[in-house]
């Protein structure tokens, strides 16, 4: 079961997003997103949440599919990827490769495990801790750029 709401008191977004020292945050408009996660339920739910925020969303189930989609010429303002996925292209590898190919695309790594593979994550990549809520995504997008929908 996937849960995005907490039973405990709300924590701030700063507790959920790890911003590394010196990490630049652009202010460009974010209207398209690519979700990369091997959990189909999470992809569907996250896609619905991002659509509620006004983003157009596509998703893939692994890093190889994501790179194929990116190589096809389709561009995205934001890519959200799980840290751990099957195959040889996990979240950190995908983040580094995607940022090399598309340096203006924002990349966020999602994880449900504190400290998991933290050393493999590029220094300028924010980490969003699971579980998270719609409000967390809205605040994240506002920090990364201008949301497509301000309601």
C-alpha positions as CSV (number, residue, x, y, z in Angstrom):
1,X,0.0,0.0,0.0
2,X,1.3,3.4,-0.9
3,X,0.7,6.2,1.6
4,X,1.5,9.9,1.0
5,X,-0.2,11.3,4.1
6,X,1.4,11.2,7.6
7,X,-0.3,10.2,10.8
8,X,2.1,12.5,12.7
9,X,2.3,16.2,12.6
10,X,3.3,17.8,9.3
11,X,7.0,18.3,8.7
12,X,8.4,21.0,6.5
13,X,9.5,20.4,3.0
14,X,13.0,21.2,4.1
15,X,12.9,18.0,6.1
16,X,11.8,16.1,3.0
17,X,14.1,17.6,0.4
18,X,17.8,17.4,0.9
19,X,19.4,20.3,-0.9
20,X,23.1,19.9,-1.2
21,X,25.4,22.9,-0.5
22,X,25.8,25.0,-3.6
23,X,23.0,23.3,-5.5
24,X,21.5,25.8,-8.0
25,X,17.8,26.0,-8.3
26,X,16.6,27.4,-11.6
27,X,13.4,29.5,-11.9
28,X,12.3,28.2,-15.3
29,X,8.7,27.1,-15.9
30,X,8.0,23.5,-15.2
31,X,5.1,22.1,-17.2
32,X,6.2,18.6,-18.3
33,X,7.5,15.7,-16.1
34,X,8.9,12.3,-16.6
35,X,8.4,9.8,-13.8
36,X,10.8,6.8,-13.6
37,X,9.9,4.1,-11.1
38,X,9.5,0.4,-11.2
39,X,6.4,0.5,-8.9
40,X,3.4,0.9,-11.2
41,X,1.1,2.0,-8.4
42,X,3.5,4.8,-7.4
43,X,3.9,5.9,-11.1
44,X,0.2,6.2,-11.5
45,X,-0.4,8.0,-8.2
46,X,2.5,10.4,-8.7
47,X,1.4,11.0,-12.2
48,X,-2.1,12.0,-11.0
49,X,-0.6,14.2,-8.3
50,X,1.6,16.1,-10.9
51,X,-1.3,16.4,-13.3
52,X,-3.3,18.0,-10.5
53,X,-0.5,20.6,-10.3
54,X,-0.9,21.3,-14.0
55,X,1.9,19.3,-15.4
56,X,1.8,17.0,-18.5
57,X,3.2,13.7,-17.4
58,X,4.8,10.6,-19.0
59,X,6.3,7.7,-17.2
60,X,8.6,4.7,-17.6
61,X,9.3,1.7,-15.4
62,X,13.1,1.8,-15.6
63,X,16.1,3.8,-16.5
64,X,16.7,2.2,-19.9
65,X,13.1,3.1,-21.0
66,X,13.6,6.6,-19.7
67,X,16.8,7.1,-21.7
68,X,15.2,5.7,-24.8
69,X,12.3,8.2,-24.4
70,X,14.8,11.1,-23.9
71,X,16.8,10.0,-26.9
72,X,13.7,10.1,-29.1
73,X,13.8,13.8,-28.8
74,X,11.1,14.3,-26.3
75,X,12.0,16.9,-23.7
76,X,10.9,17.4,-20.1
77,X,11.3,20.2,-17.6
78,X,11.4,17.7,-14.7
79,X,12.4,14.1,-14.2
80,X,11.5,12.3,-11.0
81,X,13.3,9.0,-10.5
82,X,13.4,6.3,-7.9
83,X,16.8,5.7,-6.5
84,X,16.6,1.9,-6.7
85,X,15.4,0.2,-9.9
86,X,16.1,-3.1,-11.6
87,X,18.7,-3.3,-14.3
88,X,22.0,-1.5,-14.6
89,X,20.6,2.0,-14.8
90,X,19.4,3.0,-11.3
91,X,18.4,6.5,-10.2
92,X,21.8,8.0,-9.7
93,X,23.1,6.6,-13.0
94,X,20.0,7.9,-14.8
95,X,20.3,11.3,-13.1
96,X,23.9,11.8,-14.2
97,X,23.2,10.6,-17.7
98,X,20.1,12.7,-18.2
99,X,21.7,15.8,-16.8
100,X,24.6,15.4,-19.2
101,X,22.3,15.0,-22.2
102,X,19.8,17.7,-20.9
103,X,21.5,20.1,-18.5
104,X,18.5,22.4,-18.1
105,X,16.1,19.5,-17.1
106,X,15.5,19.4,-13.3
107,X,16.1,16.0,-11.8
108,X,14.8,14.8,-8.5
109,X,15.6,11.4,-6.9
110,X,13.0,9.8,-4.7
111,X,13.8,7.4,-1.9
112,X,12.1,5.7,1.0
113,X,15.3,4.8,2.7
114,X,17.4,7.4,4.6
115,X,21.0,7.6,3.3
116,X,20.5,5.0,0.6
117,X,23.2,5.3,-2.1
118,X,23.6,9.0,-1.1
119,X,27.2,9.0,-2.2
120,X,26.2,7.9,-5.7
121,X,23.7,10.8,-6.2
122,X,25.1,13.8,-8.1
123,X,25.7,16.7,-5.7
124,X,23.3,19.1,-7.4
125,X,20.4,16.7,-7.4
126,X,17.6,17.1,-4.8
127,X,16.4,14.1,-2.9
128,X,12.7,13.7,-2.1
129,X,12.0,11.3,0.7
130,X,9.0,9.0,0.5
131,X,6.3,9.1,1.6
132,X,5.3,12.6,0.5
133,X,2.1,14.5,-0.1
134,X,0.6,16.6,-2.8
135,X,1.6,19.7,-0.8
136,X,5.2,18.5,-0.8
137,X,5.2,18.1,-4.5
138,X,3.7,21.6,-5.0
139,X,6.4,23.1,-2.8
140,X,9.1,21.2,-4.5
141,X,8.0,22.4,-7.9
142,X,7.8,25.9,-6.7
143,X,11.4,25.7,-5.4
144,X,12.7,24.2,-8.7
145,X,10.9,26.6,-11.0
146,X,7.6,28.2,-11.7
147,X,4.7,25.8,-11.5
148,X,2.4,25.5,-14.5
149,X,-0.6,25.9,-12.2
150,X,-0.7,28.4,-9.3
151,X,-4.0,27.2,-7.7
